[in-house]
């Protein structure tokens, strides 16, 4: 059976929403730069590229003269523009994002439940692993550097930075949870920690396991599941949450318009 491609919420949906928001603030900047350059007109795309140049050149050289061209309000708008593109390209604003991210988080959960029997393995859910993190306690774990295109869907599937309403493209929503600077800054990383805590009972010490999210060197509690040590979530509750989210998000093949002959889960997050 053939499926018609989704031309509304595909990968380019983020670009389409970004373009709408860029049109709300880049025009006056272009006019300002035109006055400074003998009426040479810059397109919105060119002005936006100048803003991007500030960050990338600063990363490479430690400074960038492009940064001084823009005002504080310009940068507030640019920050929101980056939030818009990621929110609608692979984040909560795109139905394909959580569907893809749930595959990652479900595969991770299965390894956590296996414990040491899973053996050595690697993940591609994050860019870097903090060396002092008690990651999984399942033996040696290696990090595979990846792109924000993997981290964002996974966090969307877990509803880590939820917003009650979609981000508007007509103005900056100040009271938003989804901020790229918090989700995937340059060199961003997400570590899923398995904590084993020994609790005293009448029959002795009872080991209990908890899950904690360490996002960009900070513990981020899961809403409704954070009553464990350090804002962690009991492994049993985390398991239930992931399974329920899978039902809410829907089958990956159905959401993406794939046939039943296609895989419905990830099988390569394990290395013998």
URLIN-V394293 format. One record per backbone hydrogen bond with DSSP energy under -0.5 kcal/mol. NH is the residue of the N-H (numbers start at 0). CO is the residue of the C=O. E is the energy in kcal/mol with one decimal. If there is no record, write none. Layout:
nh:NH co:CO e:E
nh:NH co:CO e:E
This chain:
nh:6 co:4 e:-0.8
nh:12 co:9 e:-1.9
nh:13 co:10 e:-0.9
nh:15 co:11 e:-2.3
nh:16 co:12 e:-2.2
nh:17 co:13 e:-2.4
nh:18 co:14 e:-2.6
nh:19 co:15 e:-1.6
nh:20 co:16 e:-1.9
nh:21 co:17 e:-3.0
nh:22 co:18 e:-1.6
nh:23 co:20 e:-2.0
nh:24 co:20 e:-0.5
nh:24 co:21 e:-1.3
nh:25 co:21 e:-2.4
nh:28 co:24 e:-0.7
nh:29 co:25 e:-2.4
nh:30 co:26 e:-2.2
nh:31 co:27 e:-2.1
nh:32 co:28 e:-2.5
nh:33 co:29 e:-2.2
nh:34 co:30 e:-1.8
nh:35 co:31 e:-0.9
nh:36 co:32 e:-0.8
nh:36 co:33 e:-0.7
nh:38 co:33 e:-2.6
nh:39 co:33 e:-0.6
nh:39 co:36 e:-0.8
nh:40 co:38 e:-0.5
nh:46 co:42 e:-2.3
nh:47 co:43 e:-2.5
nh:48 co:44 e:-1.9
nh:49 co:45 e:-1.7
nh:50 co:46 e:-1.7
nh:51 co:47 e:-2.1
nh:52 co:48 e:-2.3
nh:53 co:49 e:-1.3
nh:54 co:50 e:-1.0
nh:55 co:51 e:-2.1
nh:56 co:52 e:-2.8
nh:57 co:53 e:-1.8
nh:58 co:54 e:-2.0
nh:59 co:55 e:-1.7
nh:60 co:56 e:-3.3
nh:61 co:56 e:-0.5
nh:61 co:57 e:-2.0
nh:62 co:56 e:-0.5
nh:66 co:63 e:-1.2
nh:67 co:64 e:-0.7
nh:68 co:65 e:-1.4
nh:69 co:66 e:-1.0
nh:74 co:70 e:-1.8
nh:75 co:71 e:-2.0
nh:76 co:72 e:-2.1
nh:77 co:73 e:-2.1
nh:78 co:74 e:-2.6
nh:79 co:75 e:-1.8
nh:80 co:76 e:-2.2
nh:81 co:77 e:-2.1
nh:82 co:78 e:-1.7
nh:83 co:79 e:-2.5
nh:84 co:80 e:-2.1
nh:85 co:81 e:-1.7
nh:86 co:82 e:-2.3
nh:87 co:83 e:-2.1
nh:88 co:84 e:-1.4
nh:89 co:85 e:-1.4
nh:90 co:85 e:-1.1
nh:92 co:86 e:-2.3
nh:93 co:90 e:-1.8
nh:96 co:93 e:-1.3
nh:97 co:93 e:-0.8
nh:98 co:94 e:-1.1
nh:99 co:95 e:-2.2
nh:100 co:96 e:-2.9
nh:101 co:97 e:-2.4
nh:102 co:98 e:-0.7
nh:102 co:99 e:-0.6
nh:103 co:99 e:-0.9
nh:104 co:100 e:-2.2
nh:105 co:101 e:-2.6
nh:106 co:102 e:-1.9
nh:107 co:103 e:-2.3
nh:108 co:104 e:-2.3
nh:109 co:105 e:-2.1
nh:110 co:106 e:-1.4
nh:111 co:107 e:-2.2
nh:112 co:108 e:-2.5
nh:113 co:109 e:-1.3
nh:114 co:110 e:-1.4
nh:116 co:113 e:-1.2
nh:117 co:114 e:-2.0
nh:118 co:115 e:-1.6
nh:120 co:139 e:-0.9
nh:122 co:141 e:-1.2
nh:126 co:187 e:-0.7
nh:132 co:129 e:-1.8
nh:134 co:132 e:-2.4
nh:136 co:134 e:-2.4
nh:137 co:134 e:-0.7
nh:141 co:120 e:-1.2
nh:143 co:122 e:-1.4
nh:144 co:142 e:-0.6
nh:149 co:146 e:-2.1
nh:150 co:146 e:-1.1
nh:151 co:147 e:-2.5
nh:153 co:149 e:-1.3
nh:154 co:150 e:-2.3
nh:155 co:151 e:-2.1
nh:156 co:152 e:-2.2
nh:157 co:153 e:-1.3
nh:158 co:154 e:-0.6
nh:158 co:155 e:-0.8
nh:159 co:154 e:-2.0
nh:161 co:158 e:-0.5
nh:173 co:171 e:-0.9
nh:175 co:173 e:-1.5
nh:178 co:176 e:-1.0
nh:181 co:178 e:-1.7
nh:182 co:178 e:-2.4
nh:183 co:179 e:-1.7
nh:187 co:184 e:-2.3
nh:190 co:213 e:-3.0
nh:192 co:190 e:-0.7
nh:192 co:211 e:-3.0
nh:193 co:133 e:-0.6
nh:194 co:192 e:-0.7
nh:194 co:209 e:-3.1
nh:196 co:194 e:-0.6
nh:196 co:207 e:-3.3
nh:198 co:196 e:-0.6
nh:198 co:205 e:-2.4
nh:200 co:203 e:-3.3
nh:203 co:200 e:-1.5
nh:205 co:198 e:-3.9
nh:206 co:204 e:-0.6
nh:207 co:196 e:-3.6
nh:209 co:194 e:-2.7
nh:210 co:232 e:-3.8
nh:211 co:192 e:-2.1
nh:213 co:190 e:-3.0
nh:213 co:211 e:-0.5
nh:214 co:212 e:-0.7
nh:214 co:217 e:-2.6
nh:215 co:188 e:-2.8
nh:215 co:213 e:-0.6
nh:219 co:212 e:-2.3
nh:220 co:218 e:-0.6
nh:221 co:224 e:-0.6
nh:224 co:221 e:-2.4
nh:227 co:231 e:-2.7
nh:230 co:227 e:-1.5
nh:231 co:228 e:-0.9
nh:232 co:210 e:-3.1
nh:234 co:208 e:-2.4
nh:237 co:233 e:-3.0
nh:238 co:234 e:-2.4
nh:239 co:235 e:-1.9
nh:240 co:236 e:-2.5
nh:241 co:237 e:-2.5
nh:242 co:238 e:-2.3
nh:243 co:239 e:-2.4
nh:244 co:240 e:-2.4
nh:245 co:241 e:-1.9
nh:246 co:242 e:-1.4
nh:247 co:243 e:-2.1
nh:248 co:244 e:-2.9
nh:249 co:245 e:-2.1
nh:254 co:250 e:-2.8
nh:255 co:251 e:-2.2
nh:256 co:253 e:-0.9
nh:257 co:252 e:-3.6
nh:261 co:258 e:-1.8
nh:269 co:267 e:-1.1
nh:270 co:119 e:-1.2
